[in-house]
Amino acid sequence: MAAADRKQNIVSALCKHLSMLSLDPNSYSTNLDKDIKSLCIDIFNSSPSGPSITKDNELMKWVEFASNFPVDSGTSLKALSELNEDLSKKSVILGNGLKISEADIVVFAAVHSSVISLSNSDRNKLPYLLRWMDYIQTKGDAGDAFQKILLEKVQFEPPAAKSVKKVEVESNAKKTDTETKPASSSDVDSKKKSNTGVKKAAADNQTSAEKKLPEKVDDKDKDISVSLLKLQIGLIKKAWKHPSADSLLVEEIDVGEAKCRQAVSGLAKFCSPEQLTNRLVVLVTNMKPSKLRDVTSEGMVLCASNEDHTVVEPLIAPEGAKVGECISFAGHDGKPEDVLNPKKKQFEKIAVNLFTDDKGVATFKGIPFMTSAGPCTSSIPRATVK
């Protein structure tokens, strides 16, 4: 993309984002000889918020990033990798929960053409960046700001899902290649052996890839949203051993309600009551109350577990997270169920997509569990969460 086109896209996006409907973005066309930072400052100063925006040092740092974003593909990939790293622990550029800021608008418009030009292998290395771009371009009025900028929609897929598709493509390619070769009588035996080897290798690769995926979900359930869950930050006020079950602990948890909730968790083999006391956790608070060995449980403490279930720990809420605040997920703004229906197995269907990433950030399909203070995490990377 030419530098002038990039500048025009940023100008158009900013004007729409700032609701400056009376301002024609084309009026800046004669000023495109200015650098991106100068153009942005001109627009900020013309907005209702005025100079206060330009005094935001963090925002201006990202305007500088956009202004200096390289055109060269090799250099731009390095810059995109750094942006991907920065987005690994937050949903939006300035880390304001899910609120899209001017920084998101400017950076999105600056990097968009470079991202859509990346090869699939390079895109696979940037999951947090792709998740952020998907959120910005599909989020209500913010998405409208990019209507004339988008050339195609960047899709986010978990890496494991991509690996399965790759196996299928490679398997089909090998099959086609084998089928199109002319067969002679002397080749029949070797051809059969070759086909058997290819099929076995493809099957082994397919099996290997499938092992990395969560358990399968019916097509009708694959789009069930995490927004059905009500996940809140809770403070464990006290914990004690279950009176009749050695593997269970009982916790009294404050989630900002008039009365503390009682939860029963299978953590006795992994944590002591003393280790849990005064700890912030993530609690599912819209599960139907139930009794576990005659003790009432009014919620579920979400925990991360390694593959063989030998290491288990409650998710770690970030320092500064507020007791009672709800966990949010970028792009999932639906209303939680008042009470989950056990017969519909809603939690179970959602839980197959809950996991921690390589850095231990808790996610739903790669989208972080976000609080006002940042994402929830675990010391266990690539763990299941339930």
Salt bridges, closest charged atoms under 4 A:
ASP42 OD2 - LYS34 NZ 2.71
GLU58 OE2 - LYS61 NZ 3.20
GLU64 OE1 - LYS37 NZ 2.90
GLU85 OE2 - LYS359 NZ 3.09
ASP86 OD2 - LYS90 NZ 2.79
ASP122 OD1 - LYS125 NZ 3.67
GLU152 OE2 - ARG123 NH2 3.34
GLU157 OE2 - LYS162 NZ 3.79
GLU157 OE1 - LYS165 NZ 2.91
ASP204 OD2 - LYS200 NZ 3.13
ASP221 OD1 - LYS349 NZ 3.42
GLU257 OE1 - ARG261 NE 2.98
ASP333 OD2 - LYS139 NZ 2.54
ASP358 OD1 - ARG382 NE 2.71
